[in-house]
C-alpha cells in the first residue's frame, strides 16, 4: 500500500504514466500540492477520469492523515487494481526540500 518518496520521484522524473492524486480538499490542493498531481472534487469525476488499470498513487498531508487511506480503499473497492499510497505525503515531500505548486508556495 505504501509508496516511498524516492520511488515516487523516480516515476515522476522518468515520465511514467502514473496518476498522482491528492486526497485532500480543493482548498488544500489549491494552496500546495506535488507537481503533476490531480484532484477531484466529486467521486464521479474521479472514477470517470481514471482507468481501472492506471497506476494510481494517492497522498495527503502526512503519515497520520487518513484521507489518502480512505481514497486508497475506495479505489480498491471500485476494482482499481494498481493503487498505492505515498504515506509521507506533503510533509515528507517538503522535508526533503522538493518542489511544490500552488498559491501558498
ABEGO torsion letter per residue (X at the ends): XBBBAAAAAAAAAAGBBBBBBBABBAAAAAABBBBGBBBBABAAAAAAABBAABBBBBBBABAABAAAAAAAAAAAAAGBABBBBBAAEAAAAAAAGBBBBEAAX
